[in-house]
């Protein structure tokens, strides 16, 4: 990934957002010129995340640990994102603090929110490769679909696998397994 200087206004916005304390039940993210405040997820969201996490945990390399709702910070790109689930090196604990350098994450997993789907389907598809995250799994309970983005380069993902609930997702190294999705739940029709 090429080095570039973050515009001063993005640095100021990132510093401002990092100093905020959201109310209980809310979390904060930054993407470019936007501060995004999101509500804590629903029970269906949490159940789907549990189904996915248990499978990833069974296939995780010993030097990685799961982390839910961890701030992944990328000062060079002016981004602060908070995936539903990520896997980071165990050695990250030695850094302390509440943030992890985004480039240390090996995957970001998001369960699409019914209130702000564009954040996961557009914003994070744009931001995560720029932040140096090699894999991005998007689970959309609104539509019953899954997308695995991989092979980041030049600020974008260059490979995309798409399927529907019930399909096995081919998760590459460092996990190397097929994610079963038959038990994932869709959100109720609005």
C-alpha positions as CSV (number, residue, x, y, z in Angstrom):
1,X,0.0,0.0,0.0
2,X,1.4,3.4,-0.9
3,X,2.2,5.9,1.8
4,X,0.4,9.2,1.6
5,X,-0.1,12.1,3.9
6,X,-3.5,12.3,5.5
7,X,-5.2,15.7,5.0
8,X,-5.1,17.8,8.1
9,X,-8.9,18.1,8.3
10,X,-9.2,14.2,8.3
11,X,-6.6,14.0,11.1
12,X,-8.6,16.6,13.1
13,X,-11.8,14.7,12.5
14,X,-10.2,11.4,13.4
15,X,-8.8,12.9,16.6
16,X,-12.2,14.5,17.5
17,X,-14.0,11.2,16.9
18,X,-11.5,9.2,19.0
19,X,-12.2,11.6,21.9
20,X,-16.0,11.1,21.8
21,X,-17.7,8.8,24.3
22,X,-20.8,7.5,22.7
23,X,-23.9,6.8,24.8
24,X,-24.4,3.2,26.0
25,X,-25.7,1.1,23.1
26,X,-23.9,3.2,20.4
27,X,-20.6,3.0,18.6
28,X,-18.6,5.5,16.5
29,X,-16.7,5.1,13.2
30,X,-14.9,7.5,10.9
31,X,-14.7,7.4,7.1
32,X,-13.2,10.3,5.3
33,X,-15.2,13.4,6.2
34,X,-17.9,11.5,8.1
35,X,-18.4,10.5,11.7
36,X,-20.8,7.5,11.7
37,X,-22.8,6.8,14.9
38,X,-24.5,3.4,15.0
39,X,-26.9,1.6,17.3
40,X,-25.9,-1.7,19.0
41,X,-27.2,-4.6,16.9
42,X,-30.3,-6.8,17.3
43,X,-30.6,-10.3,18.7
44,X,-30.8,-11.8,15.2
45,X,-27.6,-9.9,14.3
46,X,-25.9,-11.3,17.5
47,X,-27.0,-14.9,16.8
48,X,-25.7,-14.8,13.3
49,X,-22.5,-13.4,14.5
50,X,-22.2,-16.2,17.1
51,X,-22.8,-18.9,14.3
52,X,-20.0,-17.3,12.2
53,X,-17.6,-16.7,15.1
54,X,-17.8,-20.3,16.4
55,X,-16.8,-21.6,13.0
56,X,-13.9,-19.1,12.6
57,X,-12.8,-19.9,16.2
58,X,-12.6,-23.6,15.3
59,X,-10.2,-22.8,12.4
60,X,-8.2,-19.8,13.7
61,X,-4.5,-20.0,13.8
62,X,-3.2,-20.1,17.4
63,X,-1.4,-16.8,17.0
64,X,-4.7,-15.0,16.3
65,X,-7.5,-13.9,18.6
66,X,-11.1,-12.9,17.9
67,X,-12.2,-9.5,18.8
68,X,-15.7,-8.1,18.6
69,X,-16.3,-4.4,18.1
70,X,-12.6,-3.4,18.2
71,X,-11.7,0.0,16.8
72,X,-9.4,-0.6,13.8
73,X,-7.5,2.7,13.2
74,X,-5.8,3.7,10.0
75,X,-4.3,7.2,10.5
76,X,-2.7,7.2,7.1
77,X,-6.2,6.9,5.4
78,X,-8.1,8.9,8.0
79,X,-10.3,6.0,8.9
80,X,-11.5,4.4,12.1
81,X,-13.8,1.4,11.7
82,X,-15.3,-1.0,14.1
83,X,-16.2,-4.4,12.5
84,X,-18.6,-6.8,14.2
85,X,-15.8,-9.4,14.3
86,X,-12.2,-9.3,13.4
87,X,-9.2,-11.5,14.1
88,X,-5.9,-9.9,15.2
89,X,-2.5,-11.2,16.3
90,X,-2.4,-12.1,20.0
91,X,0.7,-9.9,20.3
92,X,-1.7,-6.9,19.7
93,X,-2.5,-7.0,23.4
94,X,1.0,-5.7,24.1
95,X,0.0,-2.4,22.3
96,X,-2.6,-1.7,25.0
97,X,-5.3,0.9,24.5
98,X,-8.6,0.6,22.8
99,X,-7.5,0.7,19.1
100,X,-5.6,-1.7,16.9
101,X,-3.7,-0.7,13.7
102,X,-6.1,-1.8,10.9
103,X,-3.3,-3.4,8.9
104,X,-2.9,-6.0,11.7
105,X,-6.4,-7.4,11.2
106,X,-6.6,-10.5,9.0
107,X,-10.4,-10.3,8.4
108,X,-13.3,-8.0,9.1
109,X,-16.8,-9.6,9.4
110,X,-19.9,-7.5,9.2
111,X,-23.6,-8.4,9.7
112,X,-25.5,-5.8,7.7
113,X,-27.6,-3.4,9.7
114,X,-31.2,-2.9,8.5
115,X,-31.0,0.8,9.5
116,X,-27.8,1.7,7.6
117,X,-26.9,-1.0,5.0
118,X,-24.8,1.3,2.9
119,X,-22.2,1.6,5.6
120,X,-21.4,-2.1,5.3
121,X,-22.2,-2.6,1.6
122,X,-20.5,0.5,0.2
123,X,-18.5,2.4,2.8
124,X,-16.6,-0.6,4.3
125,X,-16.1,-2.2,0.9
126,X,-14.3,1.0,0.0
127,X,-12.5,1.6,3.3
128,X,-11.3,-1.9,4.4
129,X,-8.9,-2.5,1.4
130,X,-7.5,1.0,1.8
131,X,-6.9,0.2,5.5
132,X,-5.0,-2.9,4.5
133,X,-7.5,-5.6,5.7
134,X,-7.0,-8.7,3.4
135,X,-10.5,-10.3,3.8
136,X,-13.9,-8.7,4.3
137,X,-17.0,-11.0,4.8
138,X,-20.4,-9.3,4.5
139,X,-23.5,-11.1,5.8
140,X,-26.8,-9.5,4.8
141,X,-29.8,-10.9,6.7
142,X,-32.1,-8.5,4.9
143,X,-31.5,-10.3,1.6
144,X,-30.1,-13.6,2.8
145,X,-26.8,-13.1,1.0
146,X,-23.1,-13.3,1.7
147,X,-20.1,-11.7,0.0
148,X,-16.4,-12.4,0.7
149,X,-14.0,-9.7,-0.6
150,X,-10.3,-10.6,-0.9
151,X,-7.1,-9.7,-2.7
152,X,-6.8,-6.0,-1.8
153,X,-4.5,-3.8,-3.9
154,X,-4.4,-0.2,-5.0
155,X,-7.2,0.7,-2.5
156,X,-9.7,-1.9,-3.7
157,X,-10.6,-5.6,-3.4
158,X,-9.9,-7.5,-6.6
159,X,-11.8,-10.7,-5.9
160,X,-15.3,-11.3,-4.8
161,X,-17.2,-14.4,-3.9
162,X,-21.0,-14.1,-3.6
163,X,-23.7,-16.6,-2.4
164,X,-26.8,-16.9,-0.4
165,X,-27.7,-18.3,3.0
166,X,-27.2,-22.1,2.8
167,X,-24.1,-21.8,0.6
168,X,-20.7,-22.8,2.0
169,X,-18.3,-19.8,1.9
170,X,-14.8,-20.7,0.8
171,X,-12.7,-18.9,3.5
172,X,-9.0,-18.8,2.4
173,X,-5.8,-18.8,4.5
174,X,-5.1,-18.2,7.3
175,X,-8.4,-20.0,8.2
176,X,-8.8,-22.3,5.2
177,X,-12.3,-23.8,5.7
178,X,-15.8,-23.7,4.3
179,X,-18.1,-21.5,6.4
180,X,-21.5,-23.2,6.8
181,X,-24.4,-20.8,6.5
182,X,-27.5,-22.9,6.7
183,X,-28.3,-21.8,10.3
184,X,-28.1,-18.0,9.6
185,X,-31.3,-16.2,10.1
186,X,-32.9,-13.5,8.0
187,X,-34.4,-10.3,9.5
188,X,-38.2,-10.3,9.6
189,X,-39.9,-8.7,6.6
190,X,-40.6,-5.0,7.3
